[in-house]
Amino acid sequence: MHRDELKQTEIRDFLVEFKRIMAKGRGLDIVNRRENIDTLAKMGLTKKNLIEEIMTLSVENYCQGPEPDRNRPGDIWVFGKHIGGGEIYIKPKIAQVGKEMVAKCLSFHEANFPLCYPYLVEERKDEK
C-alpha cells in the first residue's frame, strides 16, 4: 500500500470508530466554548443537527492529524465541511473517561483560515 492509501485507511478507521462511539456510547460531548456555542446558534443548529453533520464526515473532509492533544491524553484530528455557505472547522477526538471511550467535539466553528483538504476529489465539470 502507498503512504496515501495507508493514511486514508487510518482516517477512515478513526471516523468509523468515532461514529460508532457517538452512536452506541453516550453520544457526543461538545466542548462548551463560546465560539462553538455561537456558531451553533448563528447557524440555527441543535446538538442533533451537529451529530448529523459529523456523521456525514468522510476522508474527503480530512484536513490534518492525528496530533497529540497538548492538554490531555489522546489525539486530535481536524476536518472541515461547508455548511450553510460557510466553511466549518471541526476538531473531533476520541477520549477515555474512566473505562469509557467518549466521542468529543473540541471545535465546531467557522474556519479562521482556509482549510486544506488533501483527499478531496473535485467534481469534474464537462467543458462545453
Beta strands, then each sheet from edge to edge (+ up, - down):
strand 1: 28-30
strand 2: 62-68
strand 3: 75-83
strand 4: 86-97
strand 5: 100-110
sheet 1: 1+ 5+ 4- 3+ 2-
end
